[in-house]
Amino acid sequence: MLQLFVRFQVMLVGPRRRDEGQTTAEYALVLLGAAAVALLLVGWATKTNRIGKLLDFVLDQIVGRVT
């Protein structure tokens, strides 16, 4: 009788779900979001030439202190 009750409970509740796959999917989504932000930032920086201006400024400051 007890075995029948346990089997019936298992059929009603079903197998326990594990959240490991969900965690992996969440990490993948976070990585995709970070990559999208990085691509937008690189696109903006190359379009406005801000990175080149920043590097020129830094190198001018270094050369100015050396000479």
HTML snippet that shows the backbone in 3Dmol.js (N, CA, C, O; Angstrom):
<script src="https://3Dmol.org/build/3Dmol-min.js"></script>
<div id="view" style="width:600px;height:400px;position:relative"></div>
<script>
const pdb = `
ATOM      1  N   MET A   1       0.821  -1.190   0.000  1.00  0.00           N
ATOM      2  CA  MET A   1       0.000   0.000   0.000  1.00  0.00           C
ATOM      3  C   MET A   1       0.865   1.254   0.000  1.00  0.00           C
ATOM      4  O   MET A   1       0.575   2.221  -0.703  1.00  0.00           O
ATOM      5  N   LEU A   2       1.941   1.226   0.804  1.00  0.00           N
ATOM      6  CA  LEU A   2       2.825   2.385   0.878  1.00  0.00           C
ATOM      7  C   LEU A   2       3.517   2.612  -0.463  1.00  0.00           C
ATOM      8  O   LEU A   2       3.687   3.758  -0.880  1.00  0.00           O
ATOM      9  N   GLN A   3       3.916   1.542  -1.143  1.00  0.00           N
ATOM     10  CA  GLN A   3       4.557   1.697  -2.438  1.00  0.00           C
ATOM     11  C   GLN A   3       3.610   2.329  -3.453  1.00  0.00           C
ATOM     12  O   GLN A   3       4.029   3.154  -4.265  1.00  0.00           O
ATOM     13  N   LEU A   4       2.370   1.956  -3.412  1.00  0.00           N
ATOM     14  CA  LEU A   4       1.383   2.531  -4.316  1.00  0.00           C
ATOM     15  C   LEU A   4       1.195   4.013  -4.037  1.00  0.00           C
ATOM     16  O   LEU A   4       1.072   4.809  -4.968  1.00  0.00           O
ATOM     17  N   PHE A   5       1.173   4.390  -2.768  1.00  0.00           N
ATOM     18  CA  PHE A   5       1.041   5.794  -2.387  1.00  0.00           C
ATOM     19  C   PHE A   5       2.246   6.609  -2.882  1.00  0.00           C
ATOM     20  O   PHE A   5       2.079   7.707  -3.413  1.00  0.00           O
ATOM     21  N   VAL A   6       3.447   6.072  -2.707  1.00  0.00           N
ATOM     22  CA  VAL A   6       4.662   6.777  -3.143  1.00  0.00           C
ATOM     23  C   VAL A   6       4.672   6.929  -4.657  1.00  0.00           C
ATOM     24  O   VAL A   6       4.998   8.005  -5.159  1.00  0.00           O
ATOM     25  N   ARG A   7       4.332   5.900  -5.382  1.00  0.00           N
ATOM     26  CA  ARG A   7       4.282   5.984  -6.844  1.00  0.00           C
ATOM     27  C   ARG A   7       3.255   7.008  -7.293  1.00  0.00           C
ATOM     28  O   ARG A   7       3.495   7.755  -8.242  1.00  0.00           O
ATOM     29  N   PHE A   8       2.129   7.049  -6.628  1.00  0.00           N
ATOM     30  CA  PHE A   8       1.083   8.011  -6.973  1.00  0.00           C
ATOM     31  C   PHE A   8       1.566   9.444  -6.723  1.00  0.00           C
ATOM     32  O   PHE A   8       1.303  10.339  -7.525  1.00  0.00           O
ATOM     33  N   GLN A   9       2.266   9.653  -5.620  1.00  0.00           N
ATOM     34  CA  GLN A   9       2.801  10.983  -5.311  1.00  0.00           C
ATOM     35  C   GLN A   9       3.831  11.409  -6.356  1.00  0.00           C
ATOM     36  O   GLN A   9       3.842  12.564  -6.782  1.00  0.00           O
ATOM     37  N   VAL A  10       4.690  10.485  -6.769  1.00  0.00           N
ATOM     38  CA  VAL A  10       5.705  10.801  -7.772  1.00  0.00           C
ATOM     39  C   VAL A  10       5.040  11.158  -9.096  1.00  0.00           C
ATOM     40  O   VAL A  10       5.492  12.070  -9.789  1.00  0.00           O
ATOM     41  N   MET A  11       3.984  10.456  -9.450  1.00  0.00           N
ATOM     42  CA  MET A  11       3.281  10.770 -10.690  1.00  0.00           C
ATOM     43  C   MET A  11       2.613  12.143 -10.618  1.00  0.00           C
ATOM     44  O   MET A  11       2.600  12.871 -11.611  1.00  0.00           O
ATOM     45  N   LEU A  12       2.068  12.504  -9.478  1.00  0.00           N
ATOM     46  CA  LEU A  12       1.413  13.804  -9.342  1.00  0.00           C
ATOM     47  C   LEU A  12       2.417  14.952  -9.323  1.00  0.00           C
ATOM     48  O   LEU A  12       2.231  15.960 -10.004  1.00  0.00           O
ATOM     49  N   VAL A  13       3.467  14.795  -8.550  1.00  0.00           N
ATOM     50  CA  VAL A  13       4.446  15.863  -8.413  1.00  0.00           C
ATOM     51  C   VAL A  13       5.342  15.916  -9.642  1.00  0.00           C
ATOM     52  O   VAL A  13       5.710  17.004 -10.087  1.00  0.00           O
ATOM     53  N   GLY A  14       5.693  14.788 -10.188  1.00  0.00           N
ATOM     54  CA  GLY A  14       6.573  14.738 -11.346  1.00  0.00           C
ATOM     55  C   GLY A  14       8.025  14.820 -10.904  1.00  0.00           C
ATOM     56  O   GLY A  14       8.320  15.022  -9.726  1.00  0.00           O
ATOM     57  N   PRO A  15       8.904  14.664 -11.845  1.00  0.00           N
ATOM     58  CA  PRO A  15      10.323  14.728 -11.490  1.00  0.00           C
ATOM     59  C   PRO A  15      10.712  16.147 -11.078  1.00  0.00           C
ATOM     60  O   PRO A  15      10.173  17.130 -11.587  1.00  0.00           O
ATOM     61  N   ARG A  16      11.638  16.226 -10.165  1.00  0.00           N
ATOM     62  CA  ARG A  16      12.116  17.539  -9.716  1.00  0.00           C
ATOM     63  C   ARG A  16      12.916  18.193 -10.825  1.00  0.00           C
ATOM     64  O   ARG A  16      13.711  17.546 -11.507  1.00  0.00           O
ATOM     65  N   ARG A  17      12.691  19.483 -10.992  1.00  0.00           N
ATOM     66  CA  ARG A  17      13.435  20.233 -12.010  1.00  0.00           C
ATOM     67  C   ARG A  17      14.723  20.755 -11.406  1.00  0.00           C
ATOM     68  O   ARG A  17      14.772  21.122 -10.232  1.00  0.00           O
ATOM     69  N   ARG A  18      15.755  20.782 -12.214  1.00  0.00           N
ATOM     70  CA  ARG A  18      17.032  21.329 -11.773  1.00  0.00           C
ATOM     71  C   ARG A  18      17.231  22.672 -12.467  1.00  0.00           C
ATOM     72  O   ARG A  18      16.867  22.844 -13.630  1.00  0.00           O
ATOM     73  N   ASP A  19      17.805  23.603 -11.747  1.00  0.00           N
ATOM     74  CA  ASP A  19      17.963  24.958 -12.259  1.00  0.00           C
ATOM     75  C   ASP A  19      19.328  25.218 -12.882  1.00  0.00           C
ATOM     76  O   ASP A  19      19.640  26.363 -13.211  1.00  0.00           O
ATOM     77  N   GLU A  20      20.140  24.194 -13.050  1.00  0.00           N
ATOM     78  CA  GLU A  20      21.486  24.411 -13.579  1.00  0.00           C
ATOM     79  C   GLU A  20      21.449  24.910 -15.015  1.00  0.00           C
ATOM     80  O   GLU A  20      22.248  25.771 -15.382  1.00  0.00           O
ATOM     81  N   GLY A  21      20.558  24.399 -15.822  1.00  0.00           N
ATOM     82  CA  GLY A  21      20.436  24.870 -17.202  1.00  0.00           C
ATOM     83  C   GLY A  21      19.962  26.306 -17.266  1.00  0.00           C
ATOM     84  O   GLY A  21      20.392  27.069 -18.132  1.00  0.00           O
ATOM     85  N   GLN A  22      19.083  26.678 -16.359  1.00  0.00           N
ATOM     86  CA  GLN A  22      18.589  28.056 -16.318  1.00  0.00           C
ATOM     87  C   GLN A  22      19.720  29.009 -15.950  1.00  0.00           C
ATOM     88  O   GLN A  22      19.818  30.095 -16.521  1.00  0.00           O
ATOM     89  N   THR A  23      20.565  28.625 -15.017  1.00  0.00           N
ATOM     90  CA  THR A  23      21.687  29.474 -14.626  1.00  0.00           C
ATOM     91  C   THR A  23      22.639  29.665 -15.797  1.00  0.00           C
ATOM     92  O   THR A  23      23.123  30.774 -16.024  1.00  0.00           O
ATOM     93  N   THR A  24      22.911  28.621 -16.529  1.00  0.00           N
ATOM     94  CA  THR A  24      23.785  28.717 -17.691  1.00  0.00           C
ATOM     95  C   THR A  24      23.190  29.646 -18.734  1.00  0.00           C
ATOM     96  O   THR A  24      23.909  30.439 -19.342  1.00  0.00           O
ATOM     97  N   ALA A  25      21.893  29.556 -18.945  1.00  0.00           N
ATOM     98  CA  ALA A  25      21.230  30.430 -19.911  1.00  0.00           C
ATOM     99  C   ALA A  25      21.286  31.886 -19.451  1.00  0.00           C
ATOM    100  O   ALA A  25      21.446  32.787 -20.275  1.00  0.00           O
ATOM    101  N   GLU A  26      21.156  32.126 -18.150  1.00  0.00           N
ATOM    102  CA  GLU A  26      21.231  33.494 -17.645  1.00  0.00           C
ATOM    103  C   GLU A  26      22.633  34.071 -17.853  1.00  0.00           C
ATOM    104  O   GLU A  26      22.775  35.232 -18.239  1.00  0.00           O
ATOM    105  N   TYR A  27      23.664  33.269 -17.601  1.00  0.00           N
ATOM    106  CA  TYR A  27      25.029  33.732 -17.856  1.00  0.00           C
ATOM    107  C   TYR A  27      25.220  34.046 -19.337  1.00  0.00           C
ATOM    108  O   TYR A  27      25.851  35.044 -19.684  1.00  0.00           O
ATOM    109  N   ALA A  28      24.685  33.209 -20.198  1.00  0.00           N
ATOM    110  CA  ALA A  28      24.817  33.444 -21.640  1.00  0.00           C
ATOM    111  C   ALA A  28      24.141  34.744 -22.037  1.00  0.00           C
ATOM    112  O   ALA A  28      24.678  35.492 -22.854  1.00  0.00           O
ATOM    113  N   LEU A  29      22.972  35.027 -21.476  1.00  0.00           N
ATOM    114  CA  LEU A  29      22.275  36.274 -21.791  1.00  0.00           C
ATOM    115  C   LEU A  29      23.045  37.485 -21.278  1.00  0.00           C
ATOM    116  O   LEU A  29      23.089  38.517 -21.948  1.00  0.00           O
ATOM    117  N   VAL A  30      23.644  37.373 -20.112  1.00  0.00           N
ATOM    118  CA  VAL A  30      24.446  38.484 -19.584  1.00  0.00           C
ATOM    119  C   VAL A  30      25.652  38.726 -20.483  1.00  0.00           C
ATOM    120  O   VAL A  30      25.989  39.876 -20.765  1.00  0.00           O
ATOM    121  N   LEU A  31      26.306  37.660 -20.935  1.00  0.00           N
ATOM    122  CA  LEU A  31      27.450  37.810 -21.832  1.00  0.00           C
ATOM    123  C   LEU A  31      27.040  38.428 -23.165  1.00  0.00           C
ATOM    124  O   LEU A  31      27.769  39.255 -23.711  1.00  0.00           O
ATOM    125  N   LEU A  32      25.890  38.038 -23.690  1.00  0.00           N
ATOM    126  CA  LEU A  32      25.411  38.637 -24.929  1.00  0.00           C
ATOM    127  C   LEU A  32      25.102  40.117 -24.746  1.00  0.00           C
ATOM    128  O   LEU A  32      25.389  40.928 -25.627  1.00  0.00           O
ATOM    129  N   GLY A  33      24.521  40.467 -23.611  1.00  0.00           N
ATOM    130  CA  GLY A  33      24.248  41.875 -23.326  1.00  0.00           C
ATOM    131  C   GLY A  33      25.528  42.686 -23.209  1.00  0.00           C
ATOM    132  O   GLY A  33      25.610  43.798 -23.729  1.00  0.00           O
ATOM    133  N   ALA A  34      26.526  42.136 -22.530  1.00  0.00           N
ATOM    134  CA  ALA A  34      27.807  42.834 -22.388  1.00  0.00           C
ATOM    135  C   ALA A  34      28.487  42.994 -23.738  1.00  0.00           C
ATOM    136  O   ALA A  34      29.089  44.033 -24.009  1.00  0.00           O
ATOM    137  N   ALA A  35      28.398  41.981 -24.583  1.00  0.00           N
ATOM    138  CA  ALA A  35      28.992  42.079 -25.917  1.00  0.00           C
ATOM    139  C   ALA A  35      28.278  43.139 -26.755  1.00  0.00           C
ATOM    140  O   ALA A  35      28.920  43.867 -27.512  1.00  0.00           O
ATOM    141  N   ALA A  36      26.963  43.228 -26.625  1.00  0.00           N
ATOM    142  CA  ALA A  36      26.207  44.233 -27.376  1.00  0.00           C
ATOM    143  C   ALA A  36      26.598  45.640 -26.928  1.00  0.00           C
ATOM    144  O   ALA A  36      26.772  46.529 -27.761  1.00  0.00           O
ATOM    145  N   VAL A  37      26.737  45.845 -25.629  1.00  0.00           N
ATOM    146  CA  VAL A  37      27.147  47.155 -25.122  1.00  0.00           C
ATOM    147  C   VAL A  37      28.556  47.488 -25.598  1.00  0.00           C
ATOM    148  O   VAL A  37      28.827  48.628 -25.978  1.00  0.00           O
ATOM    149  N   ALA A  38      29.451  46.512 -25.582  1.00  0.00           N
ATOM    150  CA  ALA A  38      30.824  46.735 -26.042  1.00  0.00           C
ATOM    151  C   ALA A  38      30.841  47.102 -27.525  1.00  0.00           C
ATOM    152  O   ALA A  38      31.584  47.995 -27.931  1.00  0.00           O
ATOM    153  N   LEU A  39      30.037  46.426 -28.329  1.00  0.00           N
ATOM    154  CA  LEU A  39      29.980  46.758 -29.753  1.00  0.00           C
ATOM    155  C   LEU A  39      29.442  48.163 -29.984  1.00  0.00           C
ATOM    156  O   LEU A  39      29.945  48.892 -30.839  1.00  0.00           O
ATOM    157  N   LEU A  40      28.429  48.541 -29.231  1.00  0.00           N
ATOM    158  CA  LEU A  40      27.900  49.905 -29.354  1.00  0.00           C
ATOM    159  C   LEU A  40      28.946  50.936 -28.951  1.00  0.00           C
ATOM    160  O   LEU A  40      29.078  51.971 -29.604  1.00  0.00           O
ATOM    161  N   LEU A  41      29.682  50.667 -27.892  1.00  0.00           N
ATOM    162  CA  LEU A  41      30.711  51.583 -27.429  1.00  0.00           C
ATOM    163  C   LEU A  41      31.842  51.711 -28.446  1.00  0.00           C
ATOM    164  O   LEU A  41      32.316  52.815 -28.713  1.00  0.00           O
ATOM    165  N   VAL A  42      32.271  50.593 -29.008  1.00  0.00           N
ATOM    166  CA  VAL A  42      33.333  50.629 -30.020  1.00  0.00           C
ATOM    167  C   VAL A  42      32.847  51.361 -31.268  1.00  0.00           C
ATOM    168  O   VAL A  42      33.591  52.145 -31.857  1.00  0.00           O
ATOM    169  N   GLY A  43      31.623  51.113 -31.667  1.00  0.00           N
ATOM    170  CA  GLY A  43      31.062  51.812 -32.828  1.00  0.00           C
ATOM    171  C   GLY A  43      31.002  53.312 -32.610  1.00  0.00           C
ATOM    172  O   GLY A  43      31.347  54.087 -33.502  1.00  0.00           O
ATOM    173  N   TRP A  44      30.570  53.724 -31.435  1.00  0.00           N
ATOM    174  CA  TRP A  44      30.511  55.151 -31.111  1.00  0.00           C
ATOM    175  C   TRP A  44      31.909  55.757 -31.075  1.00  0.00           C
ATOM    176  O   TRP A  44      32.133  56.850 -31.596  1.00  0.00           O
ATOM    177  N   ALA A  45      32.854  55.037 -30.453  1.00  0.00           N
ATOM    178  CA  ALA A  45      34.205  55.573 -30.306  1.00  0.00           C
ATOM    179  C   ALA A  45      34.892  55.718 -31.653  1.00  0.00           C
ATOM    180  O   ALA A  45      35.612  56.694 -31.864  1.00  0.00           O
ATOM    181  N   THR A  46      34.694  54.786 -32.567  1.00  0.00           N
ATOM    182  CA  THR A  46      35.344  54.896 -33.868  1.00  0.00           C
ATOM    183  C   THR A  46      34.670  55.946 -34.742  1.00  0.00           C
ATOM    184  O   THR A  46      35.325  56.576 -35.573  1.00  0.00           O
ATOM    185  N   LYS A  47      33.391  56.134 -34.563  1.00  0.00           N
ATOM    186  CA  LYS A  47      32.678  57.126 -35.363  1.00  0.00           C
ATOM    187  C   LYS A  47      33.039  58.548 -34.943  1.00  0.00           C
ATOM    188  O   LYS A  47      33.145  59.427 -35.798  1.00  0.00           O
ATOM    189  N   THR A  48      33.227  58.791 -33.664  1.00  0.00           N
ATOM    190  CA  THR A  48      33.494  60.146 -33.171  1.00  0.00           C
ATOM    191  C   THR A  48      34.980  60.434 -33.024  1.00  0.00           C
ATOM    192  O   THR A  48      35.354  61.573 -32.743  1.00  0.00           O
ATOM    193  N   ASN A  49      35.840  59.434 -33.205  1.00  0.00           N
ATOM    194  CA  ASN A  49      37.296  59.576 -33.095  1.00  0.00           C
ATOM    195  C   ASN A  49      37.716  60.058 -31.700  1.00  0.00           C
ATOM    196  O   ASN A  49      38.749  60.712 -31.554  1.00  0.00           O
ATOM    197  N   ARG A  50      36.930  59.741 -30.694  1.00  0.00           N
ATOM    198  CA  ARG A  50      37.270  60.143 -29.327  1.00  0.00           C
ATOM    199  C   ARG A  50      38.485  59.392 -28.796  1.00  0.00           C
ATOM    200  O   ARG A  50      39.297  59.960 -28.066  1.00  0.00           O
ATOM    201  N   ILE A  51      38.611  58.124 -29.157  1.00  0.00           N
ATOM    202  CA  ILE A  51      39.734  57.328 -28.663  1.00  0.00           C
ATOM    203  C   ILE A  51      41.048  57.871 -29.230  1.00  0.00           C
ATOM    204  O   ILE A  51      42.040  57.988 -28.510  1.00  0.00           O
ATOM    205  N   GLY A  52      41.047  58.199 -30.512  1.00  0.00           N
ATOM    206  CA  GLY A  52      42.251  58.773 -31.119  1.00  0.00           C
ATOM    207  C   GLY A  52      42.640  60.085 -30.466  1.00  0.00           C
ATOM    208  O   GLY A  52      43.820  60.328 -30.212  1.00  0.00           O
ATOM    209  N   LYS A  53      41.656  60.934 -30.192  1.00  0.00           N
ATOM    210  CA  LYS A  53      41.938  62.210 -29.520  1.00  0.00           C
ATOM    211  C   LYS A  53      42.468  61.987 -28.112  1.00  0.00           C
ATOM    212  O   LYS A  53      43.374  62.692 -27.668  1.00  0.00           O
ATOM    213  N   LEU A  54      41.910  61.014 -27.412  1.00  0.00           N
ATOM    214  CA  LEU A  54      42.371  60.710 -26.060  1.00  0.00           C
ATOM    215  C   LEU A  54      43.817  60.212 -26.082  1.00  0.00           C
ATOM    216  O   LEU A  54      44.635  60.646 -25.270  1.00  0.00           O
ATOM    217  N   LEU A  55      44.129  59.316 -26.995  1.00  0.00           N
ATOM    218  CA  LEU A  55      45.497  58.808 -27.090  1.00  0.00           C
ATOM    219  C   LEU A  55      46.471  59.916 -27.489  1.00  0.00           C
ATOM    220  O   LEU A  55      47.583  59.982 -26.966  1.00  0.00           O
ATOM    221  N   ASP A  56      46.056  60.786 -28.412  1.00  0.00           N
ATOM    222  CA  ASP A  56      46.916  61.923 -28.779  1.00  0.00           C
ATOM    223  C   ASP A  56      47.181  62.816 -27.576  1.00  0.00           C
ATOM    224  O   ASP A  56      48.310  63.261 -27.369  1.00  0.00           O
ATOM    225  N   PHE A  57      46.159  63.078 -26.790  1.00  0.00           N
ATOM    226  CA  PHE A  57      46.313  63.925 -25.605  1.00  0.00           C
ATOM    227  C   PHE A  57      47.265  63.288 -24.599  1.00  0.00           C
ATOM    228  O   PHE A  57      48.144  63.958 -24.057  1.00  0.00           O
ATOM    229  N   VAL A  58      47.088  62.006 -24.354  1.00  0.00           N
ATOM    230  CA  VAL A  58      47.942  61.307 -23.385  1.00  0.00           C
ATOM    231  C   VAL A  58      49.388  61.298 -23.855  1.00  0.00           C
ATOM    232  O   VAL A  58      50.294  61.578 -23.071  1.00  0.00           O
ATOM    233  N   LEU A  59      49.613  60.980 -25.124  1.00  0.00           N
ATOM    234  CA  LEU A  59      50.978  60.963 -25.642  1.00  0.00           C
ATOM    235  C   LEU A  59      51.596  62.357 -25.646  1.00  0.00           C
ATOM    236  O   LEU A  59      52.784  62.487 -25.351  1.00  0.00           O
ATOM    237  N   ASP A  60      50.840  63.400 -25.968  1.00  0.00           N
ATOM    238  CA  ASP A  60      51.364  64.769 -25.900  1.00  0.00           C
ATOM    239  C   ASP A  60      51.763  65.133 -24.474  1.00  0.00           C
ATOM    240  O   ASP A  60      52.778  65.796 -24.263  1.00  0.00           O
ATOM    241  N   GLN A  61      50.969  64.703 -23.494  1.00  0.00           N
ATOM    242  CA  GLN A  61      51.291  64.973 -22.103  1.00  0.00           C
ATOM    243  C   GLN A  61      52.582  64.253 -21.688  1.00  0.00           C
ATOM    244  O   GLN A  61      53.415  64.817 -20.978  1.00  0.00           O
ATOM    245  N   ILE A  62      52.735  63.032 -22.129  1.00  0.00           N
ATOM    246  CA  ILE A  62      53.944  62.253 -21.784  1.00  0.00           C
ATOM    247  C   ILE A  62      55.172  62.881 -22.433  1.00  0.00           C
ATOM    248  O   ILE A  62      56.202  63.053 -21.781  1.00  0.00           O
ATOM    249  N   VAL A  63      55.067  63.222 -23.710  1.00  0.00           N
ATOM    250  CA  VAL A  63      56.194  63.816 -24.409  1.00  0.00           C
ATOM    251  C   VAL A  63      56.522  65.177 -23.814  1.00  0.00           C
ATOM    252  O   VAL A  63      57.692  65.545 -23.708  1.00  0.00           O
ATOM    253  N   GLY A  64      55.497  65.922 -23.425  1.00  0.00           N
ATOM    254  CA  GLY A  64      55.723  67.235 -22.818  1.00  0.00           C
ATOM    255  C   GLY A  64      56.452  67.137 -21.491  1.00  0.00           C
ATOM    256  O   GLY A  64      57.235  68.029 -21.164  1.00  0.00           O
ATOM    257  N   ARG A  65      56.230  66.109 -20.733  1.00  0.00           N
ATOM    258  CA  ARG A  65      56.907  65.947 -19.433  1.00  0.00           C
ATOM    259  C   ARG A  65      58.329  65.416 -19.604  1.00  0.00           C
ATOM    260  O   ARG A  65      59.193  65.678 -18.768  1.00  0.00           O
ATOM    261  N   VAL A  66      58.574  64.675 -20.677  1.00  0.00           N
ATOM    262  CA  VAL A  66      59.901  64.125 -20.902  1.00  0.00           C
ATOM    263  C   VAL A  66      60.857  65.207 -21.398  1.00  0.00           C
ATOM    264  O   VAL A  66      62.015  65.243 -20.982  1.00  0.00           O
ATOM    265  N   THR A  67      60.392  66.080 -22.272  1.00  0.00           N
ATOM    266  CA  THR A  67      61.278  67.102 -22.836  1.00  0.00           C
ATOM    267  C   THR A  67      61.347  68.335 -21.993  1.00  0.00           C
ATOM    268  O   THR A  67      62.053  69.281 -22.341  1.00  0.00           O
TER     269      THR A  67
END
`;
const viewer = $3Dmol.createViewer("view");
viewer.addModel(pdb, "pdb");
viewer.setStyle({}, {cartoon: {color: "spectrum"}});
viewer.zoomTo();
viewer.render();
</script>
